[in-house]
Amino acid sequence: MKKVLALVLSLAMTLAMCVALSGCTENKKELLGMSDAPIAAVELKVDYEVPDDFKIGFICLHDENSTYDLNFLNAVYAIQEAAGLSDDQVIIKKNIGEDDSCYNAAKDLATQGCDIIFANSFGHESFMIKAAKEFPEIEFCHATGTKAHTEGLDNYHNAFASIYEGRYLAGVAAGLKLNEMIEAGKITAEQAKMGYVGAFTYAEVISGYTSFYLGAKSVCPSVTMDVQFTGSWYEPTEEKNAAEALISKDCVLISQHADSMGAPGACEAAGVPNVSYNGATYESCPETFIVSSRIDWAPYYNYIIKCVVNDEKIAADWCGGIEEGSVVLTGVNQDAAAEGTVDKIKAVVAGLKDGSVKVFDTKTFTVEGKEVTTYSADVDDMGDYKPDTEAIKNGEFAESSDRSAPYFDLKVDGITRLNEKF
């Protein structure tokens, strides 16, 4: 037993020395682990006092097993602590479908005395609107929705974030990894093909995977990308199968807009670099995880609670960005990422802030071989899918400027959809 302990101690000391001393990894990167987050969560400033009888209710599509829902729930816990809300003041309903169960959940929260009711999934919208009409004295807030600015209800509101900026930054990290693989002779420039597991062919997903691709292309010009859709926000087996299918088609790096560990797990098993979403998968996938972007919903929760407490109007459409603390990146896994990734991300963040970097700059992509100089998008979602708003402004597709939810739906050259699922 003592010999085993001595061996373990010796190995631990050797590893520590390898981390500390250059050259110990035989021309490989040092074992550095996770860096600090290039864009970390902001400290919530609660400059209001919440009454004892205040209540807020949350409706979630899934539970903690979904990375998407876990992200919302972590934000709930953050604002609960920051605002000093008791457990009686925060009511959470999980696994609420995109059907009448959402309306019933909203109605139940209303009868329990909630001042604000928040729902987190796109398909919840019509049921939230129905409840908002029935309870005009309660504020109904909905993530990812599109209809608040056309419904004209004083108590119904949509919110999103400029997560396309976070996706772009994650794409930069992916592109740097591809460059490293090219320089090491593992792939040629022509083989720099990424795969992307998408849920649906909605604008939200298209905006996300396109911004990710453009981020990669900004540093690796030869990159291409295949997209495989699952037809579900959360389906672990389908997401795993999609990732494996992309890997079999020679995709050398995988990212996703899907909510399970299916795709990251498949990447770890195959040794394929992965950029995840809604949180780090470092603990489960230490060999392949590079970085992850996510929306931090805590700043929005803070905003709507403050509005209600101070009797101020909540914006019909609210879109938070990097400055508001709504767009966050995890730390970078420096054991899997290319050298210099953190510094490059920080430089691009500075460019996004000062306007010198534009995610959907029309000079950086083409559609059917041509630059896009004008495009009418379906911003006023009336259910007819008819374009109604000019989206190209000052040389860029002005995503989320006329509505909080994404409406970028162009089919950019270099990206191939392998299937179509709605």
Stockholm file with secondary structure:
# STOCKHOLM 1.0

chainA/1-422         MKKVLALVLSLAMTLAMCVALSGCTENKKELLGMSDAPIAAVELKVDYEVPDDFKIGFICLHDENSTYDLNFLNAVYAIQEAAGLSDDQVIIKKNIGEDDSCYNAAKDLATQGCDIIFANSFGHESFMIKAAKEFPEIEFCHATGTKAHTEGLDNYHNAFASIYEGRYLAGVAAGLKLNEMIEAGKITAEQAKMGYVGAFTYAEVISGYTSFYLGAKSVCPSVTMDVQFTGSWYEPTEEKNAAEALISKDCVLISQHADSMGAPGACEAAGVPNVSYNGATYESCPETFIVSSRIDWAPYYNYIIKCVVNDEKIAADWCGGIEEGSVVLTGVNQDAAAEGTVDKIKAVVAGLKDGSVKVFDTKTFTVEGKEVTTYSADVDDMGDYKPDTEAIKNGEFAESSDRSAPYFDLKVDGITRLNEKF
#=GR chainA/1-422 SS CHHHHHHHHHHHHHHHHHHHSTTTTTTSCCCCCBCCCSSCCCCCCCCSCCCTTCCEEEECSSCTTSHHHHHHHHHHHHHHHHHTCCGGGEEEECSCCSSHHHHHHHHHHHHTTCSEEEECSGGGHHHHHHHHHHCTTSEEEEETCCCHHHHCCTTEEEEEECHHHHHHHHHHHHHHHHHHHHHTTSSCGGGCEEEEEESCSSHHHHHHHHHHHHHHHTTCTTCEEEEEECSSSSCHHHHHHHHHHHHHTTCSEEEEECSSSHHHHHHHHHTCCEEEESSCCTTTCTTTEEEEEEECCHHHHHHHHHHHHTTCCCCSEEEECTTTTCEEECCCBTTTSCTTHHHHHHHHHHHHHHTSCCTTBGGGCCBTTBCCCCCEECCSCCSSCCCCEECEETTEECTTSSSSSCCCCCCCTTEEESCCCC
#=GC SS_cons         CHHHHHHHHHHHHHHHHHHHSTTTTTTSCCCCCBCCCSSCCCCCCCCSCCCTTCCEEEECSSCTTSHHHHHHHHHHHHHHHHHTCCGGGEEEECSCCSSHHHHHHHHHHHHTTCSEEEECSGGGHHHHHHHHHHCTTSEEEEETCCCHHHHCCTTEEEEEECHHHHHHHHHHHHHHHHHHHHHTTSSCGGGCEEEEEESCSSHHHHHHHHHHHHHHHTTCTTCEEEEEECSSSSCHHHHHHHHHHHHHTTCSEEEEECSSSHHHHHHHHHTCCEEEESSCCTTTCTTTEEEEEEECCHHHHHHHHHHHHTTCCCCSEEEECTTTTCEEECCCBTTTSCTTHHHHHHHHHHHHHHTSCCTTBGGGCCBTTBCCCCCEECCSCCSSCCCCEECEETTEECTTSSSSSCCCCCCCTTEEESCCCC
//
